[in-house]
Amino acid sequence: MAYGHGDRKDAGDERKRGREPFGLYGIAQSLVHAFRTADLHETIPPLLAALLVWEVALFDVFRGTYDSVPFGVRVAFTLGAPLSVTAVSMWELRRLRTRHGITLRAALLR
């Protein structure tokens, strides 16, 4: 089939198409297994998630990422994700403690 100038098929597009399912699969697996941090201790994935999301929020504050938006929207963007991730992390830590007896104190060997 002959292609015109405007609808020319690029060989690079065919190579890139095969990477998408692998990337999506990799993202899903890393989220499910939290980069295998639970192999060290069961409390590390929620603690690491909370720590990293607050680090990104502080980076956004000091970098001035949302300077061009109104103050209320800036607060929602900056604090929305860290507060929600921290709440889910605390809920996960509470469930680990109440249902399985796994505590952060046991992870620290105290």
C-alpha positions as CSV (number, residue, x, y, z in Angstrom):
1,M,0.0,0.0,0.0
2,A,1.4,3.3,-1.0
3,Y,1.3,6.1,1.6
4,G,0.9,9.8,0.7
5,H,3.1,12.5,2.2
6,G,0.7,13.3,5.0
7,D,0.0,9.7,6.1
8,R,3.5,8.3,5.9
9,K,4.1,5.4,8.3
10,D,7.2,5.8,10.5
11,A,9.1,2.7,11.5
12,G,9.7,4.2,14.9
13,D,6.0,4.2,15.7
14,E,5.9,0.4,15.3
15,R,8.7,-0.1,17.8
16,K,7.2,2.3,20.4
17,R,3.9,0.5,20.2
18,G,5.3,-2.6,21.8
19,R,6.6,-0.8,24.9
20,E,3.2,0.5,26.1
21,P,1.9,-2.8,27.5
22,F,5.2,-3.5,29.2
23,G,5.2,-0.1,30.8
24,L,1.7,-0.4,32.1
25,Y,2.4,-3.9,33.4
26,G,5.5,-2.6,35.2
27,I,3.7,0.3,36.8
28,A,0.9,-2.0,38.0
29,Q,3.4,-4.5,39.4
30,S,5.4,-1.8,41.2
31,L,2.3,-0.4,42.8
32,V,1.0,-3.8,43.8
33,H,4.3,-4.9,45.4
34,A,5.4,-1.5,46.5
35,F,8.9,-2.2,45.1
36,R,9.1,-5.3,47.4
37,T,9.6,-3.2,50.5
38,A,7.2,-5.4,52.4
39,D,9.8,-8.1,52.2
40,L,11.8,-6.1,54.7
41,H,8.9,-5.5,57.0
42,E,5.2,-5.1,56.5
43,T,5.0,-1.6,57.9
44,I,7.6,-0.1,55.4
45,P,5.3,0.3,52.4
46,P,2.8,2.6,54.1
47,L,5.5,4.6,55.9
48,L,7.5,4.9,52.6
49,A,4.4,6.1,50.7
50,A,3.6,8.8,53.3
51,L,7.2,9.9,53.4
52,L,7.6,10.2,49.7
53,V,4.4,12.1,49.1
54,W,5.3,14.6,51.8
55,E,8.7,15.0,50.2
56,V,7.2,15.8,46.8
57,A,4.8,18.3,48.4
58,L,7.7,20.1,50.1
59,F,9.5,20.1,46.8
60,D,6.5,21.7,45.2
61,V,6.3,24.3,47.9
62,F,9.9,25.3,47.7
63,R,10.0,25.2,43.9
64,G,6.9,27.3,43.6
65,T,5.1,24.9,41.3
66,Y,1.6,26.3,41.7
67,D,2.4,30.0,42.0
68,S,0.2,31.0,39.1
69,V,-3.1,29.4,40.5
70,P,-5.3,30.9,43.2
71,F,-4.4,30.3,46.8
72,G,-7.2,27.9,47.6
73,V,-6.4,25.8,44.6
74,R,-2.7,25.9,45.5
75,V,-3.4,24.6,49.0
76,A,-5.7,21.9,47.6
77,F,-3.1,20.7,45.1
78,T,-0.2,20.9,47.6
79,L,-1.9,19.3,50.6
80,G,-4.6,17.1,49.0
81,A,-2.4,14.2,48.0
82,P,-0.2,14.1,51.1
83,L,-3.1,14.2,53.4
84,S,-5.1,11.5,51.6
85,V,-2.0,9.2,51.2
86,T,-1.1,9.7,54.9
87,A,-4.7,8.9,55.9
88,V,-4.7,5.7,53.9
89,S,-1.2,4.8,55.3
90,M,-2.4,5.3,58.9
91,W,-5.4,3.2,58.2
92,E,-3.2,0.5,56.7
93,L,-0.9,0.6,59.8
94,R,-3.9,0.4,62.1
95,R,-5.2,-2.7,60.2
96,L,-1.8,-4.3,60.4
97,R,-1.7,-3.7,64.2
98,T,-5.3,-4.7,65.0
99,R,-5.7,-7.7,62.6
100,H,-2.2,-9.1,62.5
101,G,-0.4,-7.7,65.5
102,I,2.3,-6.1,63.3
103,T,3.5,-2.8,64.7
104,L,6.2,-0.3,63.9
105,R,7.7,-0.9,67.3
106,A,8.3,-4.5,66.3
107,A,10.0,-3.3,63.1
108,L,12.4,-1.2,65.2
109,L,13.0,-4.2,67.5
110,R,11.9,-2.4,70.6
